[in-house]
Amino acid sequence: MVYIINDSKLLMRSSQVTIKDIARELGISPSTVSRALKDHPDISAGTKKAVTELAEKLNYTPNSIALSLRQSKSNTIGVIIPEIIHFFFSTVISGIEDIAYDAGYSVIVSQSNESFEREVLNTKALYNNRVDGMLISLSRETVNYEHLQFIHDRGMPMVFFDRIAEGINCSKVIVDDFGGSFEATEHLIKQGYKRIAHLSGPTSLAISQNRLNGYKAALEKNNMVFDEKIVMRDHASEDEQMAKRLTTKLLSSSNPPDALFAINDVAALGAMLAAKEKGLKIPGDFAIVGFSNWRFTELTEPPMTTVNQPGFELGQEAARLLIKEIESKEGESVEVVTKTLTTKLVVRGTSVKR
């Protein structure tokens, strides 16, 4: 597997918030803070109020787990993914566990279910239970990163994978979405297809933009005109039924496409259903290429051409980077990198003209 380091910065480790931090901020003793949080009668109402407000502001939670782990590691890594059912993310989790368990860490996995609100709740729950670090892939709804910046600023080691937050200064592991999409589109062009549509994803996600840009670059290189009318954005990747409806719309237009590149395999499956319902022969009348290489792609009729993204290796690399940061010493400089893993086009029956 090839790794390309795109970006390199430095990040300083810092500790999570403790009672001592609150005491130092307010100019009182740690024992006073502890008693104030426990609503001890010897502590004045004003001091209790000041301590409680600051504790809430700093996201300090005096629960039993936090108290027991305050001076030691939990040897636990938190993982937040959009969907556990997604084949790609299940392979990522396997890669994470492969590295984490060998290094002596347990893994807690939570899913946002593509919900920003649930992502925020999961992030807070993992933080308050004092995981040693987090591996995060954003939900499709996430456009605000304040909840992640908040815990990052308080010393939580963090690595993003696949769907990343560009503005947060921490390591990231991605696949070459641009290159994979370029290769997929150019493959269709070389097969002789003249009007290639694209089912895109949410504009909030960098992967959507990168795959769209790869598609556009392949058209430009081969002197083909980019036509906005045959690019379906935002909700195209949500499920196969949505993709089916959008593809049916494309195929019913006055100037329909003769091929389609989809942002993922689920969207490509919807496109296949639409084409078959229209009575089109695949790939004779209409060609399709997906992205991800889900297991079902080998079982469709005909088998689906797709772009393989190395989920297991991505999970391994993300876990290695996170554990390296977790185990760095207090105040030690930690290199922040963005690593890009290569993709590979898997050519099957939905794209090759017979």
N, C-alpha and C positions, 0 to 999 in steps of 0.2 A: 504494500500500500504506500502511495506517495503522499507526503505531507508537505504543504507549502506554507511557510510562515509569512503572512501578509503584513503583520503589524506587530510592533514591539514597544512596550512602555514599561514603566516601573510602578509597582503598587506597594505601599507599606502596610504591613499587618498591624491591626490594633485590636484591643480587647473588646468583648461585649460589655454592655452596661452592667455594673454591679452596685451594691449598696454603697460601697466606698466612693463610686463616681458621683452618686446623688449627694452623699455627705460633703464631698469636696466642693461641689457646685453651690451648695447652700451654706457652707461654712459651719457645719455642725458635725457631731461625731457619728460614725457608722451605727453605734448602738442606739442613738437617738432616732436615726432613720428607721432602723429595724423595729423599734418599739412604736414609732408613728405608723408604720405600715400595718402593724398588728393592732392598732387602735388602743394602745396602752393608756390608761387613765392619767398617768403622770405626765403625759405629753400634752402641751397646749393645743387648742383647736387651730390656732394660726399656724403652728409648726406642722401639724397633721395635714392641713390644707396645702401648704407649700410642698411638702414631701410627696403627697398624693398627686398633685398636679404635675410636678416634675417627673415623677415615675411614669405617669401616663404619657407625657410628652416624649420621654426617652424609650417608651415601649418596654419598660421593665415590668416583669410579671413575677411577683413573689410566690410562685407555686412550689410545691414540694420537689418537683423534678428540677426546676431551675436552681433551687437552693442546694440540692445535693450535688449538682454538677458545676456549681459556680467556680470552683477552684480546679476542676478536672475536665478531661474530654469525655464525651459520651460515646465516642467511636461509632457514630451514626451519621450517615449522609442522607439528606432529604432530596428527593427527585420530584419535580413537577413537570408533567407532560400534558399535552392537549387531550389525548385519548389513548387509553390502554388497549382498546380493541384494534387500533391502527397497527398493521403488521410492522411497519417501519419502526414505530416507537417500541414495540415489543422486542425487536432485535436490539435496539439501543439499550433497553433495560438489561438484557442479557449481557451485553458488553460491559455495562457499568458494574453489574454484580460480579462478573469475572475478575475484574481488577480489585474492586472494593473488598470482597471477601478474602482474597489472597493477602490483602494488606491489613486485615483484621477489623474491617468496618462492616456494620450492618447497613442495610438500605431500606429506607421508608419511601414508598412510591405513592404519590397522590395525583389525581387527574383533574384538570380544570374543566373538562368537558366543553372546551372551546368557550368558556365563560370567563370574562374579566373579573367579575365579582367573586367567583369561586377561586380563581387564581390568587386574588388578594387574601382571601380567607385561608387558603392552604399555605401561602407564604407566611402569614402571621402565626399560624399554628405550628409550623416547623420551627420558626424562629423562637417562639416562646417555650418550646420543648427542648431547646438548646441542642439542635443538631450541630455537628461540627462544621458543616458546609452544605451548600445547595447546588444542584444541577438543574437548570431551568430551560424549558422550551415554551415560548409564549403561546397563549391562546390567540385565535384569530381576531378576537375582539380587543386585544390589548394595544392601546395606542398611548397610554399614560404609564410611565414607569416609576412613579413616585414611591409606590409601595416597595419596589425593589431597590431603588436608590436609598431609601430610608435605612433598610437593614444593611446594605452595603457600606454606608457611611459609618455604621456602628460596628464594623469589623467582621461581618459575616463573610467568610470565603465563599465565592460564587463563580460558577462557570456556566455560560449559556451554550446551548447546542441547537443546531438546525434553525430554529426560529429565535433570533437574537435581538437584544436591545442595544442598538448602536451607541447610544449616549452614555452607557455605564462603563467605567474603566475597569473591566475585568476580562479574563480570558474567554475566548469563544472558539467553538469547533463547528464547522459547517462543511457541507459538500459543495462541489463546484457546480452550482445550479446553472450558472451562465453557460459553462462549457458543455454540460449535459444537454441542455436545451438547444444549444447551437448544433450539436452533433445530431440530435433527433430530427431537427428541422431540415438540416442539410441532407440527411439520409432520405427524407421524403422527396426533396428536390432532385436528388440524383436518381431516384426511381422514376422520375418523369412527371411528377405531380405539379400542377401549375398554379393552383389556387388553394393555399394551405391556411386553414382556420386555426385559431388558438382558444382553448378554454383556459382562462386565467384564474387567479385566486384573489383573496382580499388584498386590496392595495396597501393595507396597513402592514403586511408582512414583507420583509425583504426578499424572501424566497420567491414570492409572486413577481416582484419587479425584476429580479435577476433572471428568472426563467422567461419572462416576457422579453427582456433585453436580449437574451440569447437567441430567441426566436426571430426577433427583428434583425439582429446582426447577420444571421444566416441568410435571410431574405436579401439584405443589402449586398452581401458579398456575392450573391448569385444573380444580381441585377433584377430582382423581383420586387414589385411594388408592395409596400406595407399598406394594408387596407383596414382601417379601424372598424369597418362594418362587419368584419368577420372575426373580430376579437371579442369574446364574451368575458367580462370581468366580474370581480367581487364574489358572487355566489356560485360560480360555475363549479367550484371544487367541493361544495358542501356534501353532496351525495349523488348517487347515480341517477336518481329521478330528476333532480334539478339539471344535471348535465344532459340528460335525455331530452328534456323540454327545450333547453337552449340549442342543442344540436338539431332538433326537429325544426326549430325556427330558422336556423342557418340553411338547412337543406330545402326548406320551403320558399326561400327567397328567389328573386328573379335571376340572380347570378350566384348559385350555390357553390361551395367549395368542393374540391375533389379529394381533399385529405384534411386531417386534423391532428394537431399536437395538443395533448391535454396536460395540465399541470400535475396531475397525479393519475394513478391507475383507476381509481374509483370514477373519476370524471371520464376517463377513456372508456370504461365499461358502459357508462350512460350513453356515450356517443355511439358505441357499437349497437346498443339496443335501439337507438333512434334510426340508425342506418338500416338495420335489418327490418324494422317496422316499415320503412319506406320501400323495402324490396330491393335495396342496393346490394351488390355483391362486394364482399370485403376479401381482398383489397382491389379487385378489378375496377369497381365503380367508385369506391371510397376507401381510403387508407387511414389508419389510426396508429398513433404512437402515444404511449403513456409515460409515466415517470414514477419510479419507486421500486418496481419489480416485486409486487405482492405475489404471494404464492398462487393466487387464483389466475394470474396472467398466463400460466402454462396450461390452464384447463379450459380457457375460453375456446370457442370455435369460430374462426381459426385462433391459434395461440397468439397472444398479444405481444407485439414489439414494445419494448419499454426501456427506460434508463435505470440501470441498477445503481442504487446509492448504498454505500457500505454502512449500514446501521450499527452492526456489531462493533466494527472498528471505531466508529464515531463515539459510541458509548465508552469503549475502552480508553480512548484518548481523552475524553472529557473527564473521566474518573481519575486518570493519571494526573492531569493538570490540577484538579481540585485537591487531591490528596497531597500533592507536592506543596500547595499553598497552605493547607491545614497544618502540615507538619513543619512548616518554616518557623523559625524562632521569632519571638516577640521583637518587633522593630526591624526585622530583616527585610531587605528589598526582595520583592517577588516579581519576576518577569511576567508581564502581561502580553499574551500573544493571541493572534487569531490564526487558527490552523484550518486549512482547506483540504479536504480529502477528495481524491479523484473519483469520477463516475465512469460508467461503461455502458455503451449502448448494447442491448440484447436484442438482436434481430430475430423476429419470428414471423408468423404468417399474416399479420394484419397490415403489413406495409410493403411486402416484396411482390412486385408484379410478376405473374407467372408467364 
